[in-house]
Amino acid sequence: MDDDDTVRAATESLVRSLGFKTRTFASAESFLQSSSLSGTRCLILDVQMPNMGGIELQDHLSKLDFKIPIIFMTAYPDESVRQRALQAGAVGFLLKPFEVYGQRFVDCLHEALKKA
């Protein structure tokens, strides 16, 4: 989930090339309103999105008792945000664009799907 069309398309393409089914969303709100919520096995979230960011979505899902493995990605690394995400159970916290499209992303995705 990313508000940037290019990032969404590239991430979707990578995930599909690994043999996984995917759906993309431009916002946390559009995901929450979709029929995908209960069947989601992993979320790939941008930390900073308009309205509800990735960390806020993680908190919201936790309050709703959804235990969906999450991989965060960000172009604006902040150690306190990274720690908060990981302490709340995130599988990974990757820097855009470099770590998102490399082996570390693939490793995080496989780890997240094992937890699902």
N, CA, C and O atoms as a printed pandas DataFrame, in Angstrom:
     atom_number atom_name residue_name chain_id  residue_number  x_coord  y_coord  z_coord
0              1         N          MET        A               1    0.849   -1.162    0.000
1              2        CA          MET        A               1    0.000    0.000    0.000
2              3         C          MET        A               1    0.896    1.226    0.000
3              4         O          MET        A               1    1.745    1.411    0.871
4              5         N          ASP        A               2    0.676    2.047   -1.001
5              6        CA          ASP        A               2    1.493    3.245   -1.150
6              7         C          ASP        A               2    0.683    4.256   -1.926
7              8         O          ASP        A               2   -0.057    3.891   -2.839
8              9         N          ASP        A               3    0.811    5.518   -1.578
9             10        CA          ASP        A               3    0.079    6.553   -2.302
10            11         C          ASP        A               3    0.753    6.923   -3.622
11            12         O          ASP        A               3    0.177    7.665   -4.417
12            13         N          ASP        A               4    1.956    6.420   -3.865
13            14        CA          ASP        A               4    2.684    6.688   -5.109
14            15         C          ASP        A               4    2.398    5.570   -6.114
15            16         O          ASP        A               4    2.736    4.410   -5.877
16            17         N          ASP        A               5    1.770    5.932   -7.238
17            18        CA          ASP        A               5    1.394    4.950   -8.259
18            19         C          ASP        A               5    2.579    4.130   -8.753
19            20         O          ASP        A               5    2.455    2.921   -8.951
20            21         N          THR        A               6    3.714    4.764   -8.950
21            22        CA          THR        A               6    4.897    4.083   -9.477
22            23         C          THR        A               6    5.414    3.032   -8.492
23            24         O          THR        A               6    5.750    1.916   -8.889
24            25         N          VAL        A               7    5.476    3.386   -7.229
25            26        CA          VAL        A               7    5.935    2.450   -6.200
26            27         C          VAL        A               7    4.962    1.285   -6.083
27            28         O          VAL        A               7    5.374    0.129   -5.978
28            29         N          ARG        A               8    3.661    1.598   -6.101
29            30        CA          ARG        A               8    2.652    0.541   -6.026
30            31         C          ARG        A               8    2.800   -0.449   -7.179
31            32         O          ARG        A               8    2.776   -1.662   -6.971
32            33         N          ALA        A               9    2.952    0.076   -8.392
33            34        CA          ALA        A               9    3.072   -0.788   -9.568
34            35         C          ALA        A               9    4.341   -1.634   -9.523
35            36         O          ALA        A               9    4.309   -2.820   -9.853
36            37         N          ALA        A              10    5.448   -1.036   -9.122
37            38        CA          ALA        A              10    6.712   -1.771   -9.058
38            39         C          ALA        A              10    6.664   -2.856   -7.984
39            40         O          ALA        A              10    7.141   -3.970   -8.200
40            41         N          THR        A              11    6.096   -2.534   -6.844
41            42        CA          THR        A              11    5.996   -3.518   -5.762
42            43         C          THR        A              11    5.063   -4.653   -6.162
43            44         O          THR        A              11    5.361   -5.823   -5.921
44            45         N          GLU        A              12    3.947   -4.310   -6.765
45            46        CA          GLU        A              12    3.006   -5.334   -7.233
46            47         C          GLU        A              12    3.677   -6.252   -8.253
47            48         O          GLU        A              12    3.521   -7.471   -8.190
48            49         N          SER        A              13    4.407   -5.680   -9.174
49            50        CA          SER        A              13    5.098   -6.469  -10.196
50            51         C          SER        A              13    6.114   -7.427   -9.568
51            52         O          SER        A              13    6.207   -8.589   -9.964
52            53         N          LEU        A              14    6.865   -6.935   -8.599
53            54        CA          LEU        A              14    7.851   -7.777   -7.929
54            55         C          LEU        A              14    7.172   -8.930   -7.191
55            56         O          LEU        A              14    7.604  -10.077   -7.307
56            57         N          VAL        A              15    6.131   -8.642   -6.445
57            58        CA          VAL        A              15    5.440   -9.676   -5.677
58            59         C          VAL        A              15    4.841  -10.721   -6.614
59            60         O          VAL        A              15    4.921  -11.918   -6.338
60            61         N          ARG        A              16    4.246  -10.281   -7.712
61            62        CA          ARG        A              16    3.688  -11.230   -8.691
62            63         C          ARG        A              16    4.790  -12.060   -9.343
63            64         O          ARG        A              16    4.589  -13.244   -9.612
64            65         N          SER        A              17    5.950  -11.458   -9.601
65            66        CA          SER        A              17    7.046  -12.200  -10.231
66            67         C          SER        A              17    7.563  -13.309   -9.315
67            68         O          SER        A              17    8.185  -14.263   -9.782
68            69         N          LEU        A              18    7.308  -13.183   -8.024
69            70        CA          LEU        A              18    7.700  -14.206   -7.059
70            71         C          LEU        A              18    6.631  -15.296   -6.930
71            72         O          LEU        A              18    6.789  -16.249   -6.167
72            73         N          GLY        A              19    5.546  -15.138   -7.684
73            74        CA          GLY        A              19    4.498  -16.154   -7.716
74            75         C          GLY        A              19    3.358  -15.935   -6.739
75            76         O          GLY        A              19    2.581  -16.855   -6.483
76            77         N          PHE        A              20    3.245  -14.740   -6.193
77            78        CA          PHE        A              20    2.191  -14.470   -5.223
78            79         C          PHE        A              20    1.089  -13.608   -5.829
79            80         O          PHE        A              20    1.331  -12.783   -6.710
80            81         N          LYS        A              21   -0.122  -13.821   -5.332
81            82        CA          LYS        A              21   -1.262  -13.015   -5.720
82            83         C          LYS        A              21   -1.211  -11.710   -4.933
83            84         O          LYS        A              21   -0.814  -11.699   -3.768
84            85         N          THR        A              22   -1.608  -10.621   -5.562
85            86        CA          THR        A              22   -1.523   -9.328   -4.874
86            87         C          THR        A              22   -2.670   -8.408   -5.255
87            88         O          THR        A              22   -3.255   -8.517   -6.333
88            89         N          ARG        A              23   -2.968   -7.514   -4.353
89            90        CA          ARG        A              23   -3.889   -6.393   -4.612
90            91         C          ARG        A              23   -3.225   -5.152   -4.069
91            92         O          ARG        A              23   -2.552   -5.192   -3.039
92            93         N          THR        A              24   -3.416   -4.053   -4.763
93            94        CA          THR        A              24   -2.795   -2.815   -4.297
94            95         C          THR        A              24   -3.872   -1.802   -3.906
95            96         O          THR        A              24   -5.004   -1.831   -4.388
96            97         N          PHE        A              25   -3.464   -0.918   -3.019
97            98        CA          PHE        A              25   -4.352    0.131   -2.536
98            99         C          PHE        A              25   -3.556    1.419   -2.416
99           100         O          PHE        A              25   -2.381    1.408   -2.050
100          101         N          ALA        A              26   -4.206    2.519   -2.727
101          102        CA          ALA        A              26   -3.555    3.828   -2.665
102          103         C          ALA        A              26   -3.606    4.437   -1.267
103          104         O          ALA        A              26   -2.907    5.410   -0.984
104          105         N          SER        A              27   -4.436    3.863   -0.392
105          106        CA          SER        A              27   -4.574    4.429    0.952
106          107         C          SER        A              27   -4.997    3.354    1.935
107          108         O          SER        A              27   -5.521    2.306    1.558
108          109         N          ALA        A              28   -4.758    3.642    3.199
109          110        CA          ALA        A              28   -5.198    2.744    4.265
110          111         C          ALA        A              28   -6.718    2.657    4.282
111          112         O          ALA        A              28   -7.287    1.587    4.496
112          113         N          GLU        A              29   -7.354    3.773    4.057
113          114        CA          GLU        A              29   -8.816    3.799    4.073
114          115         C          GLU        A              29   -9.412    2.910    2.985
115          116         O          GLU        A              29  -10.395    2.209    3.225
116          117         N          SER        A              30   -8.822    2.938    1.791
117          118        CA          SER        A              30   -9.360    2.094    0.716
118          119         C          SER        A              30   -9.160    0.613    1.034
119          120         O          SER        A              30  -10.002   -0.212    0.679
120          121         N          PHE        A              31   -8.062    0.267    1.694
121          122        CA          PHE        A              31   -7.858   -1.117    2.121
122          123         C          PHE        A              31   -8.894   -1.507    3.165
123          124         O          PHE        A              31   -9.510   -2.568    3.057
124          125         N          LEU        A              32   -9.094   -0.668    4.168
125          126        CA          LEU        A              32  -10.039   -0.984    5.239
126          127         C          LEU        A              32  -11.473   -1.125    4.727
127          128         O          LEU        A              32  -12.267   -1.870    5.302
128          129         N          GLN        A              33  -11.802   -0.418    3.657
129          130        CA          GLN        A              33  -13.152   -0.487    3.093
130          131         C          GLN        A              33  -13.308   -1.612    2.076
131          132         O          GLN        A              33  -14.409   -1.845    1.577
132          133         N          SER        A              34  -12.236   -2.301    1.767
133          134        CA          SER        A              34  -12.277   -3.354    0.747
134          135         C          SER        A              34  -12.748   -4.679    1.350
135          136         O          SER        A              34  -12.909   -4.821    2.562
136          137         N          SER        A              35  -12.956   -5.619    0.471
137          138        CA          SER        A              35  -13.318   -6.972    0.907
138          139         C          SER        A              35  -12.070   -7.813    1.179
139          140         O          SER        A              35  -12.183   -9.001    1.483
140          141         N          SER        A              36  -10.887   -7.214    1.075
141          142        CA          SER        A              36   -9.623   -7.942    1.221
142          143         C          SER        A              36   -9.145   -8.083    2.662
143          144         O          SER        A              36   -8.256   -8.889    2.938
144          145         N          LEU        A              37   -9.703   -7.338    3.555
145          146        CA          LEU        A              37   -9.184   -7.277    4.924
146          147         C          LEU        A              37   -9.049   -8.655    5.571
147          148         O          LEU        A              37   -7.979   -8.988    6.080
148          149         N          SER        A              38  -10.090   -9.442    5.561
149          150        CA          SER        A              38  -10.047  -10.718    6.283
150          151         C          SER        A              38   -9.174  -11.771    5.608
151          152         O          SER        A              38   -8.718  -12.697    6.279
152          153         N          GLY        A              39   -8.927  -11.663    4.316
153          154        CA          GLY        A              39   -8.127  -12.658    3.620
154          155         C          GLY        A              39   -6.680  -12.265    3.395
155          156         O          GLY        A              39   -5.937  -13.005    2.750
156          157         N          THR        A              40   -6.269  -11.135    3.902
157          158        CA          THR        A              40   -4.912  -10.640    3.671
158          159         C          THR        A              40   -3.901  -11.415    4.506
159          160         O          THR        A              40   -4.062  -11.562    5.717
160          161         N          ARG        A              41   -2.859  -11.908    3.845
161          162        CA          ARG        A              41   -1.820  -12.695    4.521
162          163         C          ARG        A              41   -0.579  -11.874    4.824
163          164         O          ARG        A              41    0.249  -12.287    5.636
164          165         N          CYS        A              42   -0.433  -10.715    4.185
165          166        CA          CYS        A              42    0.728   -9.855    4.400
166          167         C          CYS        A              42    0.395   -8.468    3.872
167          168         O          CYS        A              42   -0.271   -8.333    2.846
168          169         N          LEU        A              43    0.854   -7.448    4.566
169          170        CA          LEU        A              43    0.712   -6.071    4.097
170          171         C          LEU        A              43    2.098   -5.478    3.884
171          172         O          LEU        A              43    3.002   -5.664    4.698
172          173         N          ILE        A              44    2.246   -4.771    2.788
173          174        CA          ILE        A              44    3.458   -4.008    2.512
174          175         C          ILE        A              44    3.010   -2.554    2.544
175          176         O          ILE        A              44    2.281   -2.098    1.662
176          177         N          LEU        A              45    3.451   -1.835    3.564
177          178        CA          LEU        A              45    2.918   -0.497    3.832
178          179         C          LEU        A              45    3.990    0.579    3.780
179          180         O          LEU        A              45    5.096    0.410    4.294
180          181         N          ASP        A              46    3.634    1.686    3.147
181          182        CA          ASP        A              46    4.458    2.875    3.244
182          183         C          ASP        A              46    4.199    3.490    4.618
183          184         O          ASP        A              46    3.063    3.499    5.090
184          185         N          VAL        A              47    5.231    3.996    5.248
185          186        CA          VAL        A              47    5.078    4.625    6.550
186          187         C          VAL        A              47    4.273    5.915    6.417
187          188         O          VAL        A              47    3.379    6.182    7.220
188          189         N          GLN        A              48    4.593    6.710    5.404
189          190        CA          GLN        A              48    3.952    8.011    5.253
190          191         C          GLN        A              48    2.969    7.994    4.089
191          192         O          GLN        A              48    3.351    7.887    2.923
192          193         N          MET        A              49    1.691    8.102    4.442
193          194        CA          MET        A              49    0.624    8.227    3.450
194          195         C          MET        A              49   -0.333    9.298    3.956
195          196         O          MET        A              49   -0.401    9.544    5.160
196          197         N          PRO        A              50   -1.067    9.933    3.061
197          198        CA          PRO        A              50   -2.041   10.938    3.503
198          199         C          PRO        A              50   -3.098   10.316    4.425
199          200         O          PRO        A              50   -3.412    9.131    4.316
200          201         N          ASN        A              51   -3.619   11.105    5.297
201          202        CA          ASN        A              51   -4.658   10.716    6.254
202          203         C          ASN        A              51   -4.126    9.692    7.250
203          204         O          ASN        A              51   -3.628   10.073    8.309
204          205         N          MET        A              52   -4.220    8.409    6.937
205          206        CA          MET        A              52   -3.759    7.359    7.846
206          207         C          MET        A              52   -2.477    6.739    7.297
207          208         O          MET        A              52   -2.494    6.102    6.244
208          209         N          GLY        A              53   -1.378    6.924    8.002
209          210        CA          GLY        A              53   -0.107    6.352    7.575
210          211         C          GLY        A              53    0.000    4.886    7.963
211          212         O          GLY        A              53   -0.900    4.335    8.598
212          213         N          GLY        A              54    1.095    4.262    7.583
213          214        CA          GLY        A              54    1.289    2.845    7.839
214          215         C          GLY        A              54    1.298    2.480    9.310
215          216         O          GLY        A              54    0.715    1.469    9.702
216          217         N          ILE        A              55    1.950    3.288   10.128
217          218        CA          ILE        A              55    2.015    3.009   11.566
218          219         C          ILE        A              55    0.622    3.107   12.189
219          220         O          ILE        A              55    0.258    2.296   13.041
220          221         N          GLU        A              56   -0.147    4.095   11.760
221          222        CA          GLU        A              56   -1.515    4.244   12.268
222          223         C          GLU        A              56   -2.379    3.059   11.838
223          224         O          GLU        A              56   -3.223    2.590   12.601
224          225         N          LEU        A              57   -2.163    2.579   10.612
225          226        CA          LEU        A              57   -2.916    1.408   10.156
226          227         C          LEU        A              57   -2.524    0.179   10.975
227          228         O          LEU        A              57   -3.388   -0.617   11.343
228          229         N          GLN        A              58   -1.252    0.021   11.259
229          230        CA          GLN        A              58   -0.801   -1.095   12.094
230          231         C          GLN        A              58   -1.506   -1.043   13.460
231          232         O          GLN        A              58   -2.001   -2.061   13.943
232          233         N          ASP        A              59   -1.547    0.124   14.065
233          234        CA          ASP        A              59   -2.216    0.296   15.361
234          235         C          ASP        A              59   -3.708   -0.029   15.252
235          236         O          ASP        A              59   -4.272   -0.710   16.109
236          237         N          HIS        A              60   -4.330    0.467   14.192
237          238        CA          HIS        A              60   -5.765    0.252   13.981
238          239         C          HIS        A              60   -6.074   -1.236   13.827
239          240         O          HIS        A              60   -7.014   -1.744   14.437
240          241         N          LEU        A              61   -5.289   -1.926   13.017
241          242        CA          LEU        A              61   -5.503   -3.359   12.812
242          243         C          LEU        A              61   -5.306   -4.140   14.108
243          244         O          LEU        A              61   -6.023   -5.104   14.375
244          245         N          SER        A              62   -4.343   -3.725   14.898
245          246        CA          SER        A              62   -4.101   -4.379   16.189
246          247         C          SER        A              62   -5.315   -4.216   17.109
247          248         O          SER        A              62   -5.729   -5.165   17.775
248          249         N          LYS        A              63   -5.872   -3.022   17.138
249          250        CA          LYS        A              63   -7.064   -2.779   17.965
250          251         C          LYS        A              63   -8.248   -3.614   17.500
251          252         O          LYS        A              63   -9.094   -4.002   18.305
252          253         N          LEU        A              64   -8.308   -3.893   16.191
253          254        CA          LEU        A              64   -9.385   -4.727   15.637
254          255         C          LEU        A              64   -9.057   -6.213   15.766
255          256         O          LEU        A              64   -9.841   -7.063   15.343
256          257         N          ASP        A              65   -7.898   -6.525   16.351
257          258        CA          ASP        A              65   -7.410   -7.891   16.567
258          259         C          ASP        A              65   -7.086   -8.634   15.263
259          260         O          ASP        A              65   -7.224   -9.855   15.190
260          261         N          PHE        A              66   -6.659   -7.894   14.244
261          262        CA          PHE        A              66   -6.152   -8.495   13.015
262          263         C          PHE        A              66   -4.647   -8.653   13.175
263          264         O          PHE        A              66   -3.949   -7.682   13.468
264          265         N          LYS        A              67   -4.153   -9.838   12.990
265          266        CA          LYS        A              67   -2.728  -10.131   13.151
266          267         C          LYS        A              67   -2.106  -10.387   11.777
267          268         O          LYS        A              67   -1.650  -11.494   11.492
268          269         N          ILE        A              68   -2.091   -9.376   10.943
269          270        CA          ILE        A              68   -1.555   -9.486    9.591
270          271         C          ILE        A              68   -0.074   -9.097    9.626
271          272         O          ILE        A              68    0.256   -7.997   10.069
272          273         N          PRO        A              69    0.823   -9.976    9.169
273          274        CA          PRO        A              69    2.239   -9.602    9.111
274          275         C          PRO        A              69    2.430   -8.375    8.203
275          276         O          PRO        A              69    1.827   -8.274    7.135
276          277         N          ILE        A              70    3.273   -7.461    8.655
277          278        CA          ILE        A              70    3.472   -6.195    7.935
278          279         C          ILE        A              70    4.941   -5.975    7.622
279          280         O          ILE        A              70    5.815   -6.175    8.466
280          281         N          ILE        A              71    5.190   -5.560    6.394
281          282        CA          ILE        A              71    6.508   -5.093    5.972
282          283         C          ILE        A              71    6.353   -3.602    5.696
283          284         O          ILE        A              71    5.562   -3.206    4.840
284          285         N          PHE        A              72    7.097   -2.786    6.409
285          286        CA          PHE        A              72    7.061   -1.352    6.183
286          287         C          PHE        A              72    8.150   -0.944    5.208
287          288         O          PHE        A              72    9.205   -1.574    5.129
288          289         N          MET        A              73    7.877    0.116    4.469
289          290        CA          MET        A              73    8.878    0.714    3.593
290          291         C          MET        A              73    8.760    2.228    3.739
291          292         O          MET        A              73    7.675    2.768    3.957
292          293         N          THR        A              74    9.896    2.891    3.615
293          294        CA          THR        A              74    9.892    4.346    3.768
294          295         C          THR        A              74   11.074    4.973    3.049
295          296         O          THR        A              74   12.142    4.372    2.926
296          297         N          ALA        A              75   10.863    6.169    2.588
297          298        CA          ALA        A              75   11.943    6.963    2.014
298          299         C          ALA        A              75   12.498    7.928    3.057
299          300         O          ALA        A              75   13.478    8.628    2.802
300          301         N          TYR        A              76   11.869    7.964    4.230
301          302        CA          TYR        A              76   12.249    8.886    5.291
302          303         C          TYR        A              76   12.505    8.110    6.580
303          304         O          TYR        A              76   11.645    8.074    7.460
304          305         N          PRO        A              77   13.677    7.488    6.700
305          306        CA          PRO        A              77   13.936    6.653    7.869
306          307         C          PRO        A              77   13.983    7.471    9.158
307          308         O          PRO        A              77   14.559    8.557    9.216
308          309         N          ASP        A              78   13.370    6.921   10.161
309          310        CA          ASP        A              78   13.345    7.537   11.486
310          311         C          ASP        A              78   13.458    6.380   12.475
311          312         O          ASP        A              78   12.599    5.498   12.504
312          313         N          GLU        A              79   14.504    6.383   13.275
313          314        CA          GLU        A              79   14.776    5.249   14.169
314          315         C          GLU        A              79   13.648    5.010   15.164
315          316         O          GLU        A              79   13.340    3.860   15.477
316          317         N          SER        A              80   13.031    6.066   15.664
317          318        CA          SER        A              80   11.947    5.867   16.636
318          319         C          SER        A              80   10.727    5.228   15.969
319          320         O          SER        A              80   10.045    4.406   16.582
320          321         N          VAL        A              81   10.454    5.596   14.732
321          322        CA          VAL        A              81    9.338    4.996   13.990
322          323         C          VAL        A              81    9.655    3.533   13.687
323          324         O          VAL        A              81    8.789    2.667   13.811
324          325         N          ARG        A              82   10.894    3.263   13.292
325          326        CA          ARG        A              82   11.309    1.888   13.004
326          327         C          ARG        A              82   11.148    1.009   14.247
327          328         O          ARG        A              82   10.609   -0.095   14.171
328          329         N          GLN        A              83   11.616    1.506   15.380
329          330        CA          GLN        A              83   11.501    0.743   16.623
330          331         C          GLN        A              83   10.041    0.490   16.991
331          332         O          GLN        A              83    9.680   -0.612   17.404
332          333         N          ARG        A              84    9.220    1.498   16.840
333          334        CA          ARG        A              84    7.792    1.360   17.167
334          335         C          ARG        A              84    7.142    0.295   16.292
335          336         O          ARG        A              84    6.389   -0.548   16.780
336          337         N          ALA        A              85    7.442    0.339   14.987
337          338        CA          ALA        A              85    6.860   -0.634   14.052
338          339         C          ALA        A              85    7.305   -2.054   14.383
339          340         O          ALA        A              85    6.490   -2.975   14.409
340          341         N          LEU        A              86    8.587   -2.225   14.632
341          342        CA          LEU        A              86    9.122   -3.554   14.922
342          343         C          LEU        A              86    8.625   -4.080   16.265
343          344         O          LEU        A              86    8.316   -5.265   16.390
344          345         N          GLN        A              87    8.546   -3.214   17.264
345          346        CA          GLN        A              87    8.042   -3.633   18.577
346          347         C          GLN        A              87    6.569   -4.047   18.501
347          348         O          GLN        A              87    6.109   -4.882   19.279
348          349         N          ALA        A              88    5.847   -3.456   17.564
349          350        CA          ALA        A              88    4.436   -3.803   17.388
350          351         C          ALA        A              88    4.266   -5.039   16.499
351          352         O          ALA        A              88    3.141   -5.444   16.203
352          353         N          GLY        A              89    5.383   -5.635   16.076
353          354        CA          GLY        A              89    5.298   -6.896   15.350
354          355         C          GLY        A              89    5.611   -6.865   13.866
355          356         O          GLY        A              89    5.447   -7.878   13.187
356          357         N          ALA        A              90    6.058   -5.731   13.344
357          358        CA          ALA        A              90    6.390   -5.677   11.914
358          359         C          ALA        A              90    7.489   -6.688   11.582
359          360         O          ALA        A              90    8.399   -6.918   12.378
360          361         N          VAL        A              91    7.388   -7.279   10.408
361          362        CA          VAL        A              91    8.365   -8.261    9.947
362          363         C          VAL        A              91    9.609   -7.572    9.403
363          364         O          VAL        A              91   10.714   -8.102    9.516
364          365         N          GLY        A              92    9.437   -6.402    8.818
365          366        CA          GLY        A              92   10.567   -5.681    8.249
366          367         C          GLY        A              92   10.305   -4.198    8.175
367          368         O          GLY        A              92    9.160   -3.748    8.219
368          369         N          PHE        A              93   11.379   -3.445    8.063
369          370        CA          PHE        A              93   11.310   -1.986    7.929
370          371         C          PHE        A              93   12.384   -1.620    6.915
371          372         O          PHE        A              93   13.561   -1.513    7.258
372          373         N          LEU        A              94   11.974   -1.429    5.669
373          374        CA          LEU        A              94   12.899   -1.279    4.550
374          375         C          LEU        A              94   12.938    0.143    4.016
375          376         O          LEU        A              94   11.949    0.876    4.059
376          377         N          LEU        A              95   14.116    0.513    3.508
377          378        CA          LEU        A              95   14.292    1.845    2.938
378          379         C          LEU        A              95   14.020    1.815    1.449
379          380         O          LEU        A              95   14.524    0.954    0.728
380          381         N          LYS        A              96   13.205    2.778    0.989
381          382        CA          LYS        A              96   12.923    2.910   -0.443
382          383         C          LYS        A              96   14.043    3.701   -1.075
383          384         O          LYS        A              96   14.611    4.578   -0.425
384          385         N          PRO        A              97   14.370    3.432   -2.279
385          386        CA          PRO        A              97   13.918    2.314   -3.113
386          387         C          PRO        A              97   14.832    1.097   -2.981
387          388         O          PRO        A              97   14.463    0.005   -3.412
388          389         N          PHE        A              98   15.999    1.263   -2.402
389          390        CA          PHE        A              98   17.044    0.247   -2.472
390          391         C          PHE        A              98   16.666   -1.085   -1.835
391          392         O          PHE        A              98   16.747   -2.124   -2.490
392          393         N          GLU        A              99   16.257   -1.072   -0.575
393          394        CA          GLU        A              99   15.978   -2.325    0.117
394          395         C          GLU        A              99   14.657   -2.950   -0.307
395          396         O          GLU        A              99   14.461   -4.157   -0.161
396          397         N          VAL        A             100   13.760   -2.137   -0.828
397          398        CA          VAL        A             100   12.437   -2.644   -1.188
398          399         C          VAL        A             100   12.502   -3.596   -2.375
399          400         O          VAL        A             100   11.680   -4.507   -2.474
400          401         N          TYR        A             101   13.442   -3.408   -3.261
401          402        CA          TYR        A             101   13.467   -4.227   -4.464
402          403         C          TYR        A             101   14.650   -5.184   -4.509
403          404         O          TYR        A             101   15.066   -5.606   -5.587
404          405         N          GLY        A             102   15.190   -5.525   -3.355
405          406        CA          GLY        A             102   16.328   -6.440   -3.308
406          407         C          GLY        A             102   16.004   -7.704   -2.542
407          408         O          GLY        A             102   14.847   -7.987   -2.231
408          409         N          GLN        A             103   17.036   -8.449   -2.250
409          410        CA          GLN        A             103   16.885   -9.732   -1.562
410          411         C          GLN        A             103   16.297   -9.564   -0.166
411          412         O          GLN        A             103   15.561  -10.430    0.309
412          413         N          ARG        A             104   16.613   -8.477    0.476
413          414        CA          ARG        A             104   16.068   -8.261    1.824
414          415         C          ARG        A             104   14.540   -8.204    1.802
415          416         O          ARG        A             104   13.884   -8.723    2.705
416          417         N          PHE        A             105   13.976   -7.573    0.769
417          418        CA          PHE        A             105   12.526   -7.529    0.620
418          419         C          PHE        A             105   11.970   -8.942    0.441
419          420         O          PHE        A             105   10.986   -9.318    1.079
420          421         N          VAL        A             106   12.607   -9.712   -0.428
421          422        CA          VAL        A             106   12.160  -11.084   -0.699
422          423         C          VAL        A             106   12.204  -11.905    0.585
423          424         O          VAL        A             106   11.274  -12.658    0.873
424          425         N          ASP        A             107   13.277  -11.764    1.356
425          426        CA          ASP        A             107   13.397  -12.481    2.621
426          427         C          ASP        A             107   12.284  -12.090    3.592
427          428         O          ASP        A             107   11.691  -12.953    4.239
428          429         N          CYS        A             108   12.003  -10.798    3.693
429          430        CA          CYS        A             108   10.928  -10.321    4.572
430          431         C          CYS        A             108    9.569  -10.859    4.120
431          432         O          CYS        A             108    8.745  -11.245    4.949
432          433         N          LEU        A             109    9.342  -10.883    2.826
433          434        CA          LEU        A             109    8.075  -11.377    2.303
434          435         C          LEU        A             109    7.892  -12.858    2.649
435          436         O          LEU        A             109    6.813  -13.258    3.084
436          437         N          HIS        A             110    8.913  -13.656    2.465
437          438        CA          HIS        A             110    8.822  -15.070    2.813
438          439         C          HIS        A             110    8.604  -15.264    4.302
439          440         O          HIS        A             110    7.827  -16.129    4.707
440          441         N          GLU        A             111    9.282  -14.467    5.123
441          442        CA          GLU        A             111    9.096  -14.550    6.575
442          443         C          GLU        A             111    7.652  -14.176    6.962
443          444         O          GLU        A             111    7.030  -14.834    7.796
444          445         N          ALA        A             112    7.143  -13.115    6.342
445          446        CA          ALA        A             112    5.776  -12.670    6.648
446          447         C          ALA        A             112    4.766  -13.754    6.274
447          448         O          ALA        A             112    3.828  -14.015    7.027
448          449         N          LEU        A             113    4.950  -14.371    5.138
449          450        CA          LEU        A             113    3.994  -15.381    4.690
450          451         C          LEU        A             113    4.066  -16.652    5.535
451          452         O          LEU        A             113    3.079  -17.380    5.642
452          453         N          LYS        A             114    5.217  -16.923    6.132
453          454        CA          LYS        A             114    5.317  -18.062    7.064
454          455         C          LYS        A             114    4.485  -17.790    8.323
455          456         O          LYS        A             114    3.910  -18.703    8.914
456          457         N          LYS        A             115    4.437  -16.523    8.714
457          458        CA          LYS        A             115    3.704  -16.144    9.921
458          459         C          LYS        A             115    2.202  -16.071    9.687
459          460         O          LYS        A             115    1.414  -16.153   10.630
460          461         N          ALA        A             116    1.814  -15.917    8.441
461          462        CA          ALA        A             116    0.388  -15.715    8.121
462          463         C          ALA        A             116   -0.438  -16.953    8.422
463          464         O          ALA        A             116   -1.650  -16.953    8.210
